[in-house]
Amino acid sequence: MTNTPFGDGGRSSNGRFAPGNRGGPGNPLAGKISKLRAALVAAVTEDDIHEIARSLIATAKGGDVRAVKELLDRTIGRPVETDLIERLESLETALKDVETDREMPL
């Protein structure tokens, strides 16, 4: 990194971006990728998605482990995410119980 009035590489002495830092140039291909993504979205129909989904389901039922994983990840979520959501719901329920207990007169 080069020294600037802000510190090394536009960062202050604590390593954070310093005020006035313009940041980097960004992704030079972002505009092109955005146009390509928009073209793809415009080209794909709802029927295409249904057909692809049916094909994925048939492949998964045929025993293709990668298709099974993709199908389950896209429908019920990854195991870690699902477990995290269950834990959060459990904590929210416990918090509501504690709040309810505080509101009740003794």
Secondary structure as UniProt FT lines:
FT   STRAND          3..4
FT   TURN            5..6
FT   STRAND          7..8
FT   TURN            9..10
FT   TURN            13..14
FT   TURN            19..20
FT   TURN            28..29
FT   HELIX           30..43
FT   HELIX           46..61
FT   TURN            62..63
FT   HELIX           65..75
FT   HELIX           79..103
//
